[in-house]
Amino acid sequence: MRLGSQRLTAEDLEKFLAPFSSAARSLCIASREVVLKVFPDAIETAEGKELGYGLDSGYKGLVFAISIKKNGVNLGVAQGATLDDPACLLRGTGKVHRHVEILDSAVLSDPALKDLLARAVATKRNAL
């Protein structure tokens, strides 16, 4: 299912999250809130096991993806391999994209995470 609008409705979000564990749902919702605070004009999509946030609903405009795992989420950062990461939050070995593993909501209150996400949005805006 691909939903493309400015935001998912509460009903669509609930339906999307229904198959996942309560821990994964909670971390997904909390991660979503952080992303939307940093990127309030994001276009939100849902497909497979991922919520996407971008400047448009296509891959080219993608800035973040929240990938749901068994008991947590990965907060993917498009072009994350090119961002400075002084707090060493980003994981992965991809040449382009990286992710922040979120298994505990404490990570979401880290100011370094919010700074990283804000820089990712600014970088994407400047690239287009």
C-alpha positions as CSV (number, residue, x, y, z in Angstrom):
1,M,0.0,0.0,0.0
2,R,1.4,3.4,-0.9
3,L,-0.3,6.3,0.7
4,G,0.8,9.7,-0.5
5,S,-0.5,12.9,1.0
6,Q,1.0,15.5,3.2
7,R,0.3,13.3,6.3
8,L,-1.2,9.9,7.0
9,T,-4.5,10.1,8.8
10,A,-4.7,8.6,12.3
11,E,-6.7,5.7,10.8
12,D,-4.2,5.0,8.1
13,L,-1.3,5.1,10.5
14,E,-3.1,2.8,12.9
15,K,-3.8,0.3,10.0
16,F,-0.2,0.5,8.8
17,L,1.2,-0.2,12.3
18,A,-1.3,-2.9,13.3
19,P,0.9,-5.9,12.3
20,F,3.9,-4.8,14.4
21,S,4.8,-5.4,18.0
22,S,3.7,-2.8,20.6
23,A,7.3,-1.9,21.2
24,A,8.0,-1.3,17.5
25,R,4.7,0.7,17.1
26,S,5.6,3.0,20.1
27,L,9.1,3.7,18.8
28,C,7.8,4.3,15.3
29,I,5.2,6.8,16.5
30,A,7.8,8.5,18.7
31,S,10.3,8.6,15.8
32,R,7.6,10.0,13.5
33,E,6.9,12.8,16.0
34,V,10.6,13.8,16.0
35,V,10.9,13.7,12.2
36,L,7.8,15.8,11.8
37,K,9.0,18.4,14.3
38,V,12.3,18.8,12.4
39,F,10.6,18.5,9.0
40,P,7.1,19.8,9.4
41,D,6.4,20.2,5.7
42,A,7.4,16.6,4.8
43,I,5.3,14.6,2.5
44,E,4.6,11.3,4.3
45,T,4.3,8.0,2.6
46,A,3.8,4.4,3.8
47,E,4.9,1.4,1.9
48,G,5.8,-2.1,3.0
49,K,7.5,-1.8,6.4
50,E,8.5,1.8,6.0
51,L,7.2,5.3,6.5
52,G,8.9,7.8,4.2
53,Y,9.4,11.5,4.6
54,G,10.5,13.8,1.8
55,L,10.1,16.9,-0.3
56,D,7.9,14.8,-2.6
57,S,6.4,11.3,-2.6
58,G,9.2,9.9,-4.8
59,Y,12.6,8.4,-4.1
60,K,14.4,11.5,-5.4
61,G,12.9,13.7,-2.7
62,L,13.3,11.2,0.1
63,V,15.0,12.6,3.3
64,F,14.0,10.0,6.0
65,A,12.6,6.5,6.2
66,I,11.4,4.8,9.3
67,S,11.9,1.1,8.9
68,I,10.1,-1.0,11.4
69,K,12.0,-4.0,12.9
70,K,10.8,-6.6,15.4
71,N,11.3,-4.5,18.5
72,G,12.4,-1.1,17.2
73,V,13.0,1.0,14.2
74,N,15.8,2.2,12.0
75,L,15.6,5.9,11.1
76,G,17.1,6.0,7.7
77,V,18.8,9.2,6.5
78,A,19.1,9.6,2.8
79,Q,22.6,10.9,1.9
80,G,23.6,10.2,5.5
81,A,27.0,9.0,4.4
82,T,27.8,12.5,3.4
83,L,26.8,14.2,6.7
84,D,29.1,15.1,9.5
85,D,28.2,12.9,12.5
86,P,30.2,14.0,15.5
87,A,28.0,12.1,17.9
88,C,28.5,8.9,15.9
89,L,24.7,8.2,15.6
90,L,24.7,6.9,12.1
91,R,25.2,3.2,11.4
92,G,25.6,1.2,8.2
93,T,28.2,0.8,5.5
94,G,26.2,2.1,2.5
95,K,28.0,4.6,0.2
96,V,25.0,6.9,0.2
97,H,22.4,6.1,3.0
98,R,22.9,5.5,6.7
99,H,20.5,4.9,9.6
100,V,20.1,5.5,13.3
101,E,19.0,2.4,15.2
102,I,16.3,3.2,17.7
103,L,15.6,0.5,20.2
104,D,15.0,2.9,23.1
105,S,13.1,6.2,23.1
106,A,16.0,7.9,25.0
107,V,17.8,8.2,21.6
108,L,15.0,10.4,20.4
109,S,15.6,13.1,23.0
110,D,19.3,13.5,22.1
111,P,19.9,17.0,20.8
112,A,22.6,15.6,18.5
113,L,19.9,13.6,16.7
114,K,17.7,16.6,16.2
115,D,20.7,18.5,14.8
116,L,21.6,15.6,12.5
117,L,18.1,15.5,11.2
118,A,17.9,19.2,10.7
119,R,21.1,19.2,8.7
120,A,19.8,16.3,6.6
121,V,16.7,18.3,5.7
122,A,18.8,21.4,4.9
123,T,21.2,19.4,2.7
124,K,18.4,17.9,0.7
125,R,16.7,21.3,0.2
126,N,20.0,22.8,-1.0
127,A,20.6,19.9,-3.4
128,L,17.3,20.3,-5.2
